[in-house]
Amino acid sequence: MKKITKIFFLITLYCSFTQGVLAQQFPPANVNVVKAKMTLLAPVVWVSGTVVSQNDSDIAAEISGRLISLSAIGARVNKGDVIARIDDKQLKIQFKEEQANVLNSQSHLLFLEAEVKRKTQLVKQKLSPATELDKTISERDIAKGDVIAAKARLARTEQDLAYTQVKAPFSGIVAQRIASLGEYINNGSAIVRLVETENSEATVFAPIVAYQFLKQAKELAIESPLGTGKASIKTIVPVANARSHLMEVRLDMSTFDWPIGLNIKAKVANGPSTLALAVPRDALVLRREGISVFRVNKTDKESVAEQIPVEVGVGMDDLVAISSALSTTEINDGDLIVIRGAERLQNGQGVAIKNNNSALISGGK
């Protein structure tokens, strides 16, 4: 057993020696480097969302009738503009009839008021029974009610006439024609879909566990096929769906010229910030034996790459926290770490540090 252990040790020692010798025989490799740095990192998650309008409404008719005009799809309208018209011929005729009814009821009331005065004098003179006066007073009071009812019917008809002009309740764009020109529509039937394009918002759904971190944030980084940026948080709705455990977050999109309905992504912190030694993700070398980084040790004569196995921690954007997996080796703040050119790099191999990617490829300074 001791003999086998001794042989295995000799083989391992030989392989390490051979690898070191071969690395020294290789010509210096061109590499790009960055300094490892201590920084605050927080676990983040990218959540999906959509640009929405504050007002996205199906505008309905408030009276029945035939549609005689309708705004075109894509038309931009201001608040109060007429976006549809309903045939008002019958209502105009009805309006005149109601005006006549008001005049008739008012005339009848005036007659009965005069009758009450006349019969009051006759009763005082005992020339007419009191019952006749009481009957006339009752008829007068009924006539007053008739006047009020006639005026109410006139006002309702006047309001119906106003409803024949369907006006935009807010400024926006006609996104859809729900009804067609010439179609007979009923009261309450949707005519057009009107969408407000100013002061747009984004609705994103974040994990409920991120609530405490979202309360501390004022804005979120967002991205879409049209670009990237930061949007202010308008509202956090701390109510999660029982199945998804996601809550809604509203973002102010008024500074973005992005269309309604565009899919976006927002970056949400999903844990507390921690101080850690971080390097770019490009510095990680993934090989069969595990994950490692190459540190460049500089001397007066040369720069040599040292391969260090690492354990990967929290990642944020293009940075990732690392720590040495070996108790005998430590990575420190400010160490030079290879980020490009490490694909075929060997432990102990000499390197030539280049300032940019172009110099790395060409081998120039």
C-alpha positions in Angstrom: 0.0 0.0 0.0 2.9 2.4 0.9 4.5 1.5 -2.4 1.4 2.5 -4.4 1.1 5.8 -2.5 4.7 6.6 -3.2 4.2 5.9 -6.9 1.1 8.2 -7.0 3.0 11.0 -5.3 5.8 10.7 -7.8 3.4 10.8 -10.7 1.7 13.9 -9.4 5.0 15.6 -8.7 6.1 14.8 -12.2 3.0 16.1 -13.8 3.2 19.4 -11.9 6.9 19.7 -12.8 6.1 18.9 -16.5 3.3 21.5 -16.6 5.5 24.1 -15.1 8.3 23.4 -17.5 5.9 23.4 -20.5 4.4 26.7 -19.4 7.8 28.3 -19.2 8.6 27.0 -22.7 5.4 28.7 -24.1 5.9 32.2 -25.5 4.3 35.1 -23.5 0.5 35.2 -24.1 -1.2 38.5 -24.9 -3.8 39.3 -22.2 -6.1 42.0 -21.0 -6.3 42.5 -17.3 -8.4 44.4 -14.7 -7.9 45.0 -11.0 -9.9 42.9 -8.6 -11.8 45.4 -6.4 -13.9 45.4 -3.2 -17.4 46.7 -4.0 -21.0 46.4 -2.9 -22.9 43.6 -4.6 -26.5 42.7 -4.3 -28.3 39.7 -5.9 -30.7 41.0 -8.6 -33.3 39.5 -10.8 -34.6 40.8 -14.1 -38.4 40.8 -14.2 -40.7 41.2 -17.2 -43.1 44.1 -17.7 -45.0 46.1 -20.3 -45.4 49.8 -21.2 -49.0 50.7 -20.5 -51.2 53.8 -20.6 -52.7 55.5 -17.6 -55.9 55.7 -19.6 -56.9 53.0 -22.1 -60.6 53.1 -22.6 -63.4 51.7 -24.8 -65.5 54.8 -25.4 -69.2 53.9 -25.5 -72.3 55.6 -26.8 -74.6 57.0 -24.3 -77.6 57.0 -26.6 -78.9 54.6 -29.3 -78.8 55.6 -32.9 -77.1 55.3 -36.3 -73.4 56.2 -36.5 -72.9 58.9 -39.1 -69.2 59.9 -38.5 -66.2 58.2 -36.8 -62.6 59.2 -36.3 -60.0 57.3 -38.3 -57.7 54.7 -36.7 -54.5 56.4 -35.5 -56.1 59.8 -35.3 -54.7 62.0 -32.5 -57.4 63.8 -30.6 -57.4 66.3 -27.7 -59.7 66.2 -24.7 -63.2 67.4 -25.7 -62.8 66.7 -29.5 -65.7 64.9 -31.2 -64.6 61.4 -32.1 -68.0 60.1 -33.3 -71.4 61.4 -34.2 -74.8 59.7 -33.9 -77.8 60.7 -36.1 -79.8 63.3 -34.2 -82.7 64.0 -36.5 -85.3 62.2 -34.4 -84.0 63.9 -31.2 -84.3 67.3 -32.7 -87.9 66.7 -33.5 -88.5 65.4 -30.0 -86.8 68.4 -28.6 -89.3 70.7 -30.3 -92.1 68.7 -29.0 -90.8 68.9 -25.5 -90.4 72.7 -25.8 -94.1 72.9 -26.9 -95.1 70.7 -23.9 -93.3 73.1 -21.5 -95.1 76.1 -23.0 -98.5 74.3 -22.8 -98.0 73.3 -19.1 -96.8 76.8 -18.2 -99.8 78.4 -19.9 -102.2 76.0 -18.1 -100.5 76.8 -14.7 -100.9 80.6 -15.3 -104.6 80.0 -16.0 -105.1 78.0 -12.8 -103.2 80.6 -10.7 -105.6 83.3 -12.0 -108.5 81.0 -11.2 -107.3 80.5 -7.6 -107.2 84.3 -7.1 -110.6 84.8 -8.6 -112.3 82.1 -6.6 -110.6 83.2 -3.4 -112.4 86.6 -3.8 -115.8 84.8 -4.6 -115.4 82.7 -1.4 -114.7 85.8 0.7 -117.9 87.4 -0.8 -119.7 84.1 -0.2 -120.6 83.9 -3.8 -118.9 80.5 -4.4 -118.5 77.4 -2.2 -115.1 76.7 -0.6 -115.0 73.3 -2.3 -114.7 74.9 -5.7 -111.7 76.9 -4.4 -110.1 73.8 -3.0 -110.5 71.9 -6.2 -108.9 74.8 -8.2 -106.0 74.9 -5.8 -105.4 71.2 -6.2 -105.5 71.5 -10.0 -103.0 74.4 -9.8 -100.6 72.3 -7.7 -100.8 69.5 -10.2 -100.1 71.9 -13.0 -96.9 73.0 -11.2 -95.8 69.4 -11.2 -96.6 69.1 -14.8 -94.4 72.1 -15.6 -91.5 70.6 -13.6 -91.9 67.3 -15.4 -92.1 68.9 -18.8 -88.9 70.9 -18.2 -87.2 67.7 -17.0 -88.2 65.9 -20.2 -86.9 68.8 -22.2 -83.6 68.8 -20.3 -83.2 65.0 -20.9 -83.8 65.4 -24.6 -81.3 68.3 -24.7 -78.8 66.0 -22.9 -79.5 63.2 -25.4 -78.8 65.6 -28.2 -75.4 66.4 -26.6 -74.7 62.7 -26.4 -75.0 62.4 -30.2 -71.6 63.9 -30.2 -69.2 61.5 -28.6 -66.3 63.5 -27.2 -62.9 62.4 -26.1 -62.6 62.3 -22.2 -58.8 62.7 -22.5 -56.2 63.4 -25.1 -54.9 60.4 -26.9 -54.9 58.3 -30.1 -57.7 56.3 -31.6 -56.3 52.8 -31.4 -59.3 50.8 -32.7 -62.7 51.2 -34.3 -65.0 48.9 -32.4 -68.1 50.0 -34.3 -68.5 50.8 -38.0 -69.8 53.8 -39.9 -73.5 53.5 -40.6 -74.0 50.9 -37.9 -77.0 51.2 -35.5 -75.6 51.2 -32.0 -77.3 50.8 -28.7 -76.9 52.8 -25.5 -73.7 51.5 -23.8 -72.2 50.0 -27.0 -68.4 50.6 -27.4 -67.5 52.7 -30.4 -63.7 53.3 -30.3 -60.7 52.4 -28.2 -58.9 55.6 -27.1 -55.4 55.3 -25.6 -53.6 58.1 -23.8 -50.0 58.2 -25.1 -48.7 60.9 -22.8 -47.4 60.2 -19.3 -47.1 56.5 -20.0 -46.3 53.9 -17.3 -44.7 50.5 -17.1 -46.1 47.7 -15.1 -43.7 45.1 -13.9 -44.2 42.1 -11.6 -41.5 41.6 -9.0 -41.1 38.8 -6.3 -42.9 39.7 -3.1 -39.7 39.0 -1.2 -38.1 42.1 -3.0 -40.6 44.4 -1.3 -38.3 45.7 1.4 -35.6 46.4 -1.1 -38.0 48.1 -3.5 -39.2 50.5 -0.7 -35.6 51.8 -0.5 -35.1 52.2 -4.2 -36.2 55.3 -6.1 -35.7 54.0 -9.6 -35.0 50.8 -11.5 -32.8 50.0 -14.5 -34.8 48.9 -17.5 -34.1 47.6 -20.9 -36.1 46.8 -24.1 -35.4 46.3 -27.8 -35.5 50.1 -28.1 -32.8 50.9 -25.6 -32.0 51.1 -21.9 -32.4 53.6 -19.1 -33.7 54.2 -15.6 -37.3 54.7 -14.7 -38.6 56.2 -11.4 -40.8 54.1 -9.2 -44.4 55.5 -9.0 -46.3 52.9 -7.1 -45.6 49.6 -5.3 -48.6 47.4 -4.8 -47.6 45.1 -1.9 -50.2 42.4 -2.7 -49.0 39.2 -4.3 -50.8 36.7 -6.4 -51.4 33.4 -4.4 -49.9 31.3 -7.2 -47.1 33.4 -8.6 -46.1 35.4 -5.5 -45.5 38.4 -7.7 -46.5 42.0 -6.9 -47.1 44.9 -9.3 -44.7 47.8 -9.5 -45.6 50.9 -11.6 -42.8 52.9 -13.2 -42.9 56.4 -14.7 -42.2 56.2 -18.4 -43.0 59.8 -19.3 -39.3 60.4 -20.2 -39.2 57.5 -22.7 -40.5 57.6 -26.2 -41.5 54.0 -26.1 -44.9 52.8 -27.6 -47.7 51.4 -25.5 -47.6 47.6 -25.3 -43.8 47.3 -25.6 -42.3 44.5 -23.5 -39.5 45.5 -21.1 -37.4 44.1 -18.4 -36.5 45.8 -15.0 -33.7 45.0 -12.7 -34.9 44.4 -9.1 -32.7 43.8 -6.0 -33.5 40.4 -4.5 -31.3 40.5 -1.4 -29.2 42.8 0.8 -26.0 44.4 -0.5 -22.7 42.9 0.7 -19.1 44.0 0.4 -17.2 41.5 -1.7 -14.1 41.1 -3.9 -15.4 41.3 -7.4 -14.1 40.7 -10.9 -15.8 40.8 -14.4 -17.6 37.6 -15.4 -15.1 37.3 -18.3 -12.4 36.6 -15.8 -13.8 33.2 -14.9 -12.2 30.3 -16.6 -14.4 27.2 -16.8 -12.5 24.0 -17.3 -13.0 20.3 -16.5 -11.3 20.6 -13.1 -13.4 23.6 -12.0 -13.7 27.4 -12.0 -10.5 29.5 -11.7 -9.0 32.9 -12.5 -5.5 33.8 -13.6 -3.7 36.4 -11.6 -0.7 38.2 -13.1 2.3 38.4 -10.9 4.7 41.1 -12.1 8.4 41.2 -11.5 11.2 43.4 -12.8 11.9 40.8 -15.5 8.6 39.3 -16.5 4.9 38.9 -15.8 3.7 35.4 -15.0 0.1 34.0 -14.9 -0.9 32.2 -11.7 -4.0 30.0 -12.0 -6.1 30.2 -8.8 -9.2 28.0 -8.2 -12.1 30.2 -7.0 -15.5 29.9 -5.5 -18.1 32.2 -7.1 -20.5 34.2 -5.0 -23.2 36.9 -5.7 -23.3 38.4 -9.2 -24.5 41.8 -10.3 -24.5 43.1 -13.8 -21.1 42.1 -15.3 -19.4 41.7 -11.9 -19.2 38.5 -9.8 -17.9 38.0 -6.3 -15.0 35.5 -5.9 -12.9 34.0 -3.2 -9.9 31.7 -3.4 -10.8 28.0 -3.0 -7.3 27.3 -1.7 -6.4 28.1 1.9 -2.8 28.7 0.9 -3.6 31.3 -1.8 -5.5 34.6 -1.3 -6.8 37.1 -3.9 -6.5 40.7 -2.8 -8.0 44.0 -3.7 -6.0 45.4 -6.6 -4.6 42.1 -7.9 -4.4 42.0 -11.7 -6.8 39.5 -13.1 -6.9 38.3 -16.7 -10.2 39.0 -18.5 -9.2 38.2 -22.1 -6.6 35.7 -23.4 -7.0 33.1 -20.7 -8.6 30.4 -22.8 -5.4 28.5 -23.4 -3.3 30.1 -20.7 -1.3 27.7 -18.5 -0.2 28.1 -14.9 3.2 29.8 -14.7 3.1 30.9 -18.3 4.6 34.3 -19.1 2.1 37.0 -20.3 2.3 40.3 -22.2 -0.3 42.8 -20.9 -2.2 44.7 -23.6 -4.2 47.8 -23.0 -7.2 46.9 -25.2 -8.8 44.2 -27.2 -7.3 45.4 -30.6 -3.8 45.2 -29.2 -4.6 41.8 -27.8 -5.5 40.4 -31.2 -2.8 42.2 -33.2 -0.1 41.8 -30.5 0.7 45.5 -30.7 1.0 48.0 -27.9 
